[in-house]
């Protein structure tokens, strides 16, 4: 359950940062943290669909932005 709370807390921080107009780099770091938290949650739940979604998000974040 702590993993789910970590994901929700990270989402709240991201929303707050967006409202405050945080720079893209700050948001990107929070998104990376979100993927890590979601990955931990997916591992705990042993849900293949969730693990696949986390992997796709992680790959997307690893792709350089032009």
PEPE-V753734 format. One record per pair of residues at least 6 apart in sequence whose C-alpha atoms are under 8 Angstrom apart, sorted by the first residue. I is the first residue (numbers start at 1). GAP is how many residues later the second one is. Records with the same first field share a line. If there is no record, write none. Layout:
I = GAP + GAP
//
This chain:
3 = 34 + 35 + 37 + 38
4 = 34 + 37
6 = 31
7 = 27 + 30 + 31
10 = 20 + 23 + 24
11 = 23
13 = 17
14 = 13 + 16 + 17
17 = 10
18 = 9
28 = 33
32 = 26 + 29
35 = 19 + 22 + 23
38 = 16
39 = 12 + 15 + 16
42 = 6 + 8 + 9 + 12
43 = 8
//
